[in-house]
């Protein structure tokens, strides 16, 4: 099935790209989560609009990405959440939680969709997350999850 990506999807492409994927992946994952729309002949105008919006919001050069990477890696991110007796969290820490914690710690404003977690964070302690700033630049952020 041909689709137009509306957001960046790891391993698939960036916003505005027209890609061909399996029908089930598009129908069950990409389209319901608003990561993509179906490709149509009239969709070429949508592609141009998505690409213009992407150019405005994305970091343009590798130098800018490296500058933001330096800011991110210098920030100490501490996230207080509710937890049980054994150190297990009630729920999990999400990318949105991490993005707001980075902003609260004095770091740059980061889009939650650019934050990649290796595994869900469900216990107290130090964890690492990766922030994709540019296709060639990713920053490692250490998050310390503490009991509230």
Secondary structure, DSSP 8 states (H G I E B T S, - for coil): -EEEESS-BTTTB-TT-EEE--HHHIIIIITTTTSEEE--TTHHHHHHHHHHHHHHHS--SHHHHHHHHHHHHT--EEEEE-B-TTSEEEEEE-HHHHHHHHHHTT-----GGGEEESS-EEESEEEEEEEEEETTEEEEEEEEEEE-
